[in-house]
Amino acid sequence: MKKPDYICPEFFSTLLSYKPKQKVFRRNTSLIPYMHGKTFIVHNGITFLSVSVSQDIIGHKLGEFSQTRRRYYFKKKKLTKKNK
């Protein structure tokens, strides 16, 4: 059994008076069909990332599309005279 979609009441009231590229801090809000074609700027903890809602992502949460963690890359060791 699937849980019902969660939409914060405060967010829903601002959604009715939609402004283009509206800033959103609530990452746990579900995307509903009413939001189709709209663009939101979602906060990921550091910066804001733009998320445009298409038909494919309806039913997911806003937080799924704004990454909060950076990728980690291993640093390569420098070659010294001993290692050659």
C-alpha positions as CSV (number, residue, x, y, z in Angstrom):
1,M,0.0,0.0,0.0
2,K,1.4,3.3,-1.1
3,K,1.4,6.3,1.3
4,P,-0.5,9.4,0.1
5,D,1.5,12.3,-1.4
6,Y,2.7,14.8,1.1
7,I,2.4,18.5,0.3
8,C,3.1,21.1,3.0
9,P,0.1,23.3,3.5
10,E,2.3,26.5,3.5
11,F,3.9,25.4,0.2
12,F,0.6,24.6,-1.3
13,S,-0.8,28.1,-0.6
14,T,2.3,29.6,-2.2
15,L,1.9,27.2,-5.2
16,L,-1.6,28.7,-5.9
17,S,0.0,32.1,-6.3
18,Y,2.9,30.7,-8.4
19,K,5.8,32.9,-9.4
20,P,8.3,31.8,-12.1
21,K,11.3,30.0,-10.5
22,Q,10.0,29.9,-7.0
23,K,12.5,29.1,-4.2
24,V,11.7,26.0,-2.2
25,F,13.2,24.8,1.0
26,R,10.9,21.8,1.6
27,R,12.6,18.9,-0.1
28,N,10.0,16.3,1.2
29,T,7.1,17.7,-0.9
30,S,5.7,15.3,-3.5
31,L,5.3,16.5,-7.0
32,I,1.6,16.4,-8.1
33,P,0.2,16.8,-11.7
34,Y,-0.8,20.4,-10.9
35,M,3.0,21.3,-10.9
36,H,3.6,20.0,-14.4
37,G,5.5,22.5,-16.5
38,K,6.6,24.6,-13.6
39,T,10.2,25.4,-12.5
40,F,11.3,25.4,-8.8
41,I,14.6,26.3,-7.3
42,V,15.3,23.7,-4.6
43,H,17.7,24.3,-1.7
44,N,20.2,21.5,-1.3
45,G,21.8,22.8,2.0
46,I,24.4,25.0,0.3
47,T,23.0,26.4,-2.9
48,F,19.8,26.4,-4.9
49,L,19.4,24.0,-7.9
50,S,16.8,24.5,-10.6
51,V,14.2,21.6,-11.1
52,S,11.7,21.8,-13.9
53,V,8.8,19.4,-13.5
54,S,8.0,17.1,-16.4
55,Q,5.5,14.3,-16.7
56,D,8.1,11.6,-15.9
57,I,9.0,12.9,-12.4
58,I,5.4,13.4,-11.1
59,G,5.0,11.4,-7.9
60,H,8.6,11.8,-6.7
61,K,9.9,14.2,-4.1
62,L,11.6,17.5,-4.8
63,G,14.7,16.4,-2.9
64,E,15.4,13.5,-5.2
65,F,16.5,15.9,-7.9
66,S,18.8,18.2,-5.9
67,Q,22.0,16.4,-4.9
68,T,23.2,17.2,-1.4
69,R,26.6,15.4,-1.5
70,R,29.6,16.0,-3.6
71,R,31.3,13.3,-5.5
72,Y,34.6,12.2,-4.1
73,Y,37.6,11.7,-6.3
74,F,40.7,9.9,-5.2
75,K,43.8,12.0,-5.6
76,K,46.6,10.6,-7.6
77,K,49.9,10.2,-6.0
78,K,52.8,12.3,-7.4
79,L,55.7,10.4,-8.8
80,T,58.9,11.0,-6.9
81,K,62.4,9.9,-7.8
82,K,62.1,6.9,-5.3
83,N,58.9,5.6,-7.0
84,K,60.4,5.6,-10.5
